């Protein structure tokens, strides 16, 4: 994983404008290159100041960008943050998210000094539920009819990882 760079504009444009992920990113509209360019100009702001961090997930050995890992909702007092992972469609189910989480957990605990991470996953997203459970996240609740789909409502599963208990 690495920090965002100005050269990530086209990668982010493709990722953010994939309608298949809009439901999990709480958006309904495309993002312009101009908006993303402005975002990239300020993406190096301090995690403790802006309370969020976006890292680029890269494929080895060529280093091409395949997705992002986001820490958001950082609460300094409680030492916790939310985590979200988004991958380009052709890069899914190849182990990139698993590898990114394996790198994130010790980084979050030792470098960012977080006590816990949390995430919200659509109940029907079995691949993501399996991913986070395998990384040490535990189910702590369900929000009923939390996510709107085109023709119905879907439950969301809340997961939490206490970093002090993971041996990271």
Secondary structure, 3 states (H helix, E strand, C coil): CEECCHHHHHHHHHHHCCHHHCCCCCCCCCCCHHHHHHHHHCCCCCHHHHCCEEEEEECCCCCCEEEEEEEEEEECCCCEEEEEEEECHHHCCCCHHHHHHHHHHHHHHHHCCCCEEEEEEECCCHHHHHHHHHCCCEEEEEEEEEEECCCCEEEEEEEEEEHHHCCC
